[in-house]
Amino acid sequence: MQAPGFVVAATGLRAEARIAGRSPCVKAIAGGGDEARLAALIERAIEDGARGLISFGIAGALQPGLQPGACIVGSAVLFDGNRFATDDAWSARLLDVLPEARREAVLGSARAVGGVDEKAELHRGTGAAIVDMESHVVARIAVARGLPFAVLRVVADSAEQSLPPAAVNGMKPDGTPDIAGVLKSLASQPGQLPDLMRTAFAARRAMAGLLRCHRLLGPGLGFVDLC
């Protein structure tokens, strides 16, 4: 069991968790797109003494003009008609360290959002700048447990970019790439290869941006007085 004095970084991908887990005083967990699994892992970490939660990783843009690599600090998480405000002090520290970041609302989704038309509709209906599959889980648990939470996400796919089926379904439940699933999708729809390559390039740019954010934030990913 980790000693008290750490934050939980909740991610979807194992690669995101590896970046977050490099920081002292951070316990990183990858949900793999499974809400129930992610929630159980977060609850277990809270029992071990977590003092805060952060949704950390890459995300899809809903707001037009946001390009891959753009850094977003969440002002609130929107999900199922609810609005969960992030911790002001923690968010302010993130913005201080990451001056190029923007503070915007984040939409939580139980599934991947890949279509351009759907992204536009969600932006019009909610005003959220980005969407991911973990922030709403973090927000609900943090509020229920009375813990501070923050959101730090880097844009992977723009609002003007559709995700090909191979990318939408390219993750295993443990957050690792589903290579067999991607190849099967490509075999059935080979025409998606150019879009898949563009998506992969944008994702690499987003992951590089996420790594840069991590290096700047230091121990605790911006949460002070942990170590």
C-alpha positions in Angstrom: 0.0 0.0 0.0 1.3 3.5 -0.9 1.9 5.8 2.0 -0.6 8.6 2.5 0.2 11.7 0.6 -0.4 10.9 -3.1 -2.8 11.8 -5.9 -4.5 9.4 -8.2 -4.1 10.1 -12.0 -6.9 8.5 -13.8 -6.3 7.7 -17.5 -7.7 5.6 -20.3 -4.5 4.4 -21.9 -1.7 2.6 -20.3 0.7 4.9 -22.1 -0.9 7.9 -20.4 -0.6 6.2 -17.0 3.1 5.5 -17.6 3.7 9.3 -18.1 1.7 10.3 -15.0 3.3 7.6 -12.9 6.7 9.0 -13.4 5.9 11.8 -10.9 6.6 11.2 -7.2 3.5 11.1 -5.1 1.3 10.0 -8.0 -0.5 6.7 -8.4 -1.6 6.3 -12.0 -4.3 3.9 -13.2 -5.6 3.1 -16.7 -9.3 2.4 -17.1 -9.2 1.2 -20.7 -12.5 2.7 -21.4 -14.3 0.6 -18.8 -16.1 3.0 -16.4 -16.8 0.3 -13.7 -13.2 -0.9 -13.8 -11.9 2.7 -13.5 -14.2 3.5 -10.7 -13.2 0.4 -8.7 -9.5 1.2 -9.1 -10.1 4.8 -8.0 -12.1 3.7 -5.0 -9.3 1.3 -4.0 -6.7 4.0 -4.3 -8.8 6.3 -2.1 -8.9 3.7 0.6 -5.1 3.6 0.4 -4.9 7.3 1.3 -5.3 9.4 -1.9 -5.7 13.1 -1.2 -6.9 14.2 -4.7 -7.8 12.9 -8.1 -6.8 14.2 -11.5 -8.1 13.1 -14.9 -4.9 13.0 -17.0 -4.3 12.2 -20.7 -5.4 13.0 -24.2 -8.8 14.0 -25.4 -10.9 14.8 -28.4 -11.7 18.4 -29.3 -15.3 19.6 -29.6 -14.5 23.3 -29.9 -13.6 24.3 -33.5 -10.0 25.5 -33.9 -8.4 23.4 -31.1 -5.5 21.6 -32.7 -3.6 18.4 -31.6 -1.2 19.3 -28.8 -3.4 22.0 -27.3 -3.4 21.7 -23.5 -6.7 22.1 -21.6 -7.2 22.5 -17.8 -10.7 21.7 -16.9 -12.9 24.3 -15.3 -15.8 21.9 -14.9 -16.8 18.4 -16.0 -20.2 18.0 -17.7 -22.0 14.7 -17.7 -25.6 13.6 -18.0 -27.0 17.0 -17.2 -24.7 17.6 -14.2 -21.8 20.1 -13.8 -18.9 19.2 -11.5 -16.6 22.2 -10.8 -12.9 21.4 -10.5 -10.8 22.5 -7.6 -10.0 26.2 -8.1 -6.6 26.2 -6.4 -5.3 23.1 -8.1 -6.5 24.3 -11.5 -4.9 27.7 -10.9 -1.5 26.0 -10.1 -1.8 24.0 -13.4 -2.4 27.2 -15.3 0.5 29.0 -13.6 2.9 26.2 -14.6 1.4 25.8 -18.1 0.8 29.3 -19.3 -0.2 28.2 -22.8 -3.0 26.0 -21.4 -6.6 27.0 -21.7 -9.2 26.6 -19.0 -12.4 25.1 -20.5 -15.3 22.9 -19.7 -14.8 19.1 -20.3 -17.5 16.7 -21.4 -17.5 13.2 -20.0 -18.7 10.4 -22.3 -19.3 6.7 -21.7 -18.1 6.0 -25.2 -15.7 7.3 -27.8 -16.9 10.3 -29.8 -15.4 10.2 -33.3 -17.6 11.8 -35.9 -17.3 15.4 -36.9 -21.1 16.0 -36.9 -21.4 14.5 -33.4 -18.6 16.6 -32.1 -20.2 19.7 -33.5 -23.6 18.8 -32.0 -22.1 18.1 -28.6 -20.2 21.4 -28.6 -23.4 23.3 -29.5 -25.4 21.5 -26.8 -22.9 21.7 -23.9 -20.3 24.4 -24.7 -17.6 21.9 -23.7 -14.2 22.3 -25.5 -13.1 18.7 -25.3 -14.5 15.2 -24.5 -12.9 12.1 -22.8 -14.1 8.9 -21.2 -12.6 9.3 -17.7 -13.2 12.8 -16.4 -16.8 12.2 -15.4 -15.8 9.1 -13.4 -13.2 11.1 -11.6 -15.6 14.0 -10.9 -18.4 11.9 -9.5 -16.2 10.0 -7.2 -14.3 13.1 -6.0 -17.5 14.9 -5.2 -19.0 11.9 -3.4 -15.8 11.5 -1.4 -15.2 15.1 -0.7 -11.8 15.2 -2.4 -10.4 17.9 -4.7 -10.1 17.0 -8.4 -8.6 18.5 -11.5 -8.5 17.8 -15.2 -5.5 18.1 -17.5 -5.9 16.9 -21.0 -4.1 17.4 -24.3 -6.0 17.5 -27.6 -5.4 14.5 -29.9 -8.0 14.8 -32.6 -9.5 18.2 -33.7 -13.2 18.9 -34.0 -12.8 18.9 -37.7 -11.2 15.4 -37.7 -13.2 12.2 -37.7 -11.8 9.1 -36.0 -11.7 6.0 -38.2 -13.3 2.8 -36.8 -9.9 1.2 -36.2 -8.9 4.1 -33.9 -12.3 4.1 -32.0 -12.1 0.4 -31.3 -8.3 0.1 -30.9 -8.0 -0.3 -27.2 -8.0 -3.3 -24.9 -9.8 -3.2 -21.5 -6.4 -2.8 -19.7 -5.6 0.4 -21.7 -3.1 -1.2 -24.1 -3.4 -1.0 -27.9 -5.6 -3.7 -29.5 -3.3 -4.4 -32.5 -5.4 -7.4 -33.6 -8.5 -5.4 -33.5 -7.0 -2.6 -35.5 -5.7 -5.0 -38.2 -9.1 -6.7 -38.4 -10.8 -3.4 -38.8 -8.3 -2.4 -41.5 -8.8 -5.7 -43.3 -12.6 -5.1 -43.5 -12.3 -1.4 -44.4 -8.9 -0.8 -46.0 -9.9 2.7 -47.1 -9.6 4.0 -43.6 -5.8 3.7 -43.6 -5.0 7.3 -44.5 -7.3 8.6 -41.8 -5.8 6.1 -39.3 -2.3 7.3 -40.1 -3.3 11.0 -39.6 -5.0 10.0 -36.3 -1.8 8.2 -35.2 0.3 11.2 -36.0 -2.0 13.5 -34.1 -2.0 11.2 -31.2 1.8 11.1 -31.1 1.8 14.9 -31.0 -0.7 14.9 -28.2 1.3 12.4 -26.2 4.4 14.5 -26.7 2.5 17.5 -25.3 1.3 15.5 -22.4 4.9 14.5 -21.6 5.9 18.1 -21.7 3.2 19.1 -19.3 4.3 16.3 -16.9 7.8 17.5 -16.9 6.8 21.0 -16.0 4.3 20.1 -13.2 6.7 18.2 -10.9 5.7 16.0 -8.0 2.0 15.5 -7.5 1.0 16.9 -10.9 0.5 20.4 -9.4 -1.1 19.2 -6.1 1.1 20.8 -3.4 2.3 19.5 0.0 2.3 15.9 -0.8 5.9 14.8 -0.6 
